[in-house]
Amino acid sequence: MEEKILIEAKNLKKYFKVGASSQLHAVDGVNFKIRRGTTLGVVGESGCGKSTLGRLLLRLYDVTDGQIIYDGTDITKLNAKELKPIRARMQMIFQDPSGSLDPRKSVKELIGEPLKIYKACKNRDEYDARIAEIMETVGLDERYAESFSHELDGGRRQRVGIARALALNPKFIVCDEPVSALDVSIQAQILNLLMDLQDEMGLTYMFVTHDLSVVKHISNNIMVMYLGQCLELTSSDELFENPVHPYTQALLSAIPEPDISMRNKEIKVIKGEVVSPVDPKPGCRFAARCEHCHERCLQEAPVLKEVSPGHLVACHLCDK
């Protein structure tokens, strides 16, 4: 099984300096592996470190501590020159295409920019043919080639973002909430496109989102994050059928039910305030909002451990 692992995070940490001596613990000791051709969904509240984690994997941020292993190579401390060939195989689809696309460039220029940077085409004809091929792959009509991003609707703008990510035939893509800014009907189109591309090209995804119904649809495995730490990690089916951590249970209970007969189900309300991620105190990060909190939770941070085959949870309740 090990040879199928494409990317692995080992005790990954990212701290940002705040003020003179304080540090914001954005990502704090995260461990996981993603197998080739699969999708790891990462969920949690805003500010839990999901997007920072994705940027760390692509080395858009330098790592404070820990390791990133990509395709058997430790890329944690590689410099920009050493990273360049690896970055061609690791790409990102951003949440807001309006902010990630240069408004001064046409669709053709936006998609072709990575090809020019990496000198991936021998001549102009090959360059034009490759752009046309990518546009067809993501469902963009050729008539939009000379359009600018602000002239397109949200769904087409996101397709341009996906096309840019695909230009160099990557193996790993971080999808940072790629459908959260889109209408529901367009969300389904983009999700289906991403899944089709994964099947056709053997892509590996890390899919960041706060929408649990979306993450269930696209993910093989799901990691639940809270204040920079992983609280639960298991397969998509297992997480929805047997959530163990109180935080995961509360998140799942809040999913709207279309079935009228299920609308009387109990919703677990998470009370209390989110503690500050700046110089966090010892103990469980979720303790201040957990109804099961006891003395040990306030003093000792729980360790991620296996409670059933392939199901990892960080909670002292699992020790009982």
KANOR-V473790 format. One record per helix or strand of 2 or more residues. SS is the DSSP state (hx for helix, st for strand). FROM is the first residue (numbers start at 0). LEN is the number of residues. If there is no record, write none. Layout:
BEGIN
[[SS	FROM	LEN] [SS	FROM	LEN]]
END
This chain:
BEGIN
[[hx	1	3] [st	4	14] [st	21	14] [st	38	5] [hx	49	8] [st	64	6] [st	72	2] [hx	79	8] [st	89	4] [hx	96	4] [hx	106	11] [hx	123	14] [hx	141	3] [hx	148	3] [hx	153	13] [st	171	5] [hx	183	18] [st	203	5] [hx	211	7] [st	220	6] [st	228	7] [hx	235	6] [hx	245	8] [hx	259	3] [hx	286	3] [hx	294	5] [st	304	4] [st	310	3] [hx	315	4]]
END
